[in-house]
């Protein structure tokens, strides 16, 4: 049982949860408030960002090899306030506003011990079957994965430190600095995050490729120096230092690889087909470094600092807000014209 709770909670307190029952069907349920175990904190959720993986689970019941086989609470981009703590957690943390790093790695796995805890094979990740996510009133997480945020940071921005962390992981692998020229494929939410980060990290030229002219124009407002329409021609003459794919489209990946100078770097972030054809001889002859990004590790302090400094503006990405009872509408809101990022306001 937890050591201390907010005075508004009792042992029989129930909470709301937006539960995915089957593809296309969200049901509001009343559930018991979870109990923080030793080392955990109990968080009253304030904001939850809607991610592309949430919409895939909602519409199709699966993302790649992760299949929804039982009712599931979606949502992994989350923030809130600590209202209770488990044993071994300092009760003074109650009342802290936090951004949630939504993962529970096995501390004894080889990957965790090497510092790559995001690759832990025993990971329990919010809103990834069978682990419930944050589209509910309360969640628990390990205390070290509840990151305090400053008063100047909004609840929405605190929630969106999660997709920002995906971008930070990608930017680190791309090794961007003040001399870099970078090509980013895709101007969706992650592409916009990457564009802001490339600017924050000092890239001298930031080229964003997207077939949608509205999305290309939007990328310019977030720091892109140039945009290109992939249907208009080849990117091969760009000779960028790094290419980051945020589209998952096989054609975009192949074109982006050809745009990288010798000894440059390629980072795959977008989730697309299980396999695709790549120009392997070109990769070999140019000695290109190709890698992927799977979530993140040790990114939250950087994310919070970038937002607090104003170098990244997450609030400007929010284009729609929904109450928890309208979670289904939020999960479909990416189809709205001009949509970038929707947020569910829980409390």
Secondary structure, 3 states (H helix, E strand, C coil): CCCEECCCCCCCCEEEEEEEEECCEEEEEEEECCCCCCCEEEEEEEEEECCHHHHHHHHHCEECCEECCCCEECCCEEEEEEEEECCCCCHHHCCCEEEECCEECCCCCHHHHCCCHHHCCCCEECCECCECCCCECEEEEEHHHEEECCCCCCHHHHHCHHHHHHHHHHHHHHCCCCCCEEEEECCCHHHHHHHHHHHHCCCCEEEEECCCHHHHHHHHHCCCCEEECHHHCCCHHHCEEEEEECCCCHHHHHHHHHCEEEEEEEEECCCCCCCCCCCHHHHHHCCCEEEECCCCCCCHHHHHHHHHHCCCCCHHHEEEEEEHHHHHHHHCHHHCCCCCEEEEECC
